[in-house]
Amino acid sequence: MTDVRRLLNIALAATLAACGPTPQERVHAAELNDLAALKRQYPDVVMGFDLRHDDTLIISLDLQQYIAMDDDAIAALKRASLARWRSAWIAEHPHEHAVLQLHFIDFIGRRVADETTRV
């Protein structure tokens, strides 16, 4: 009977381990957590984030609020977004190199702006 219990415990542990997040999901979650400050900094403009592949970040914008910003504020948003994305990416991919892409989109997925940087 002890062997049966031991086998059941091993099977249960293996099942629970398989249900956990993958390493890539953990990396993406950490990167998105680092980017959350942008939503606090631009609460009416930045609506959300989506990671595509390992090198592309998509930031969803409220287009009306974005258009209402002056040119300096838009430039600051782009700089802050790119700097934060670069920093978050470097923290999760030490000693790796890539060309990071940042796409700003509206609520129906149209690109509003793009930025890139090398790391």
Secondary structure, 3 states (H helix, E strand, C coil): CHHHHHHHHHHHHHHHHHHCCCHHHHHHHHHHHHHHHHHHHCCCCEEEEEEECCCEEEEEECHHHHHHCCHHHHHHHHHHHHHHHHHHHHHHCCCCCCEEEEEEECCCCCEEEEEEEEC
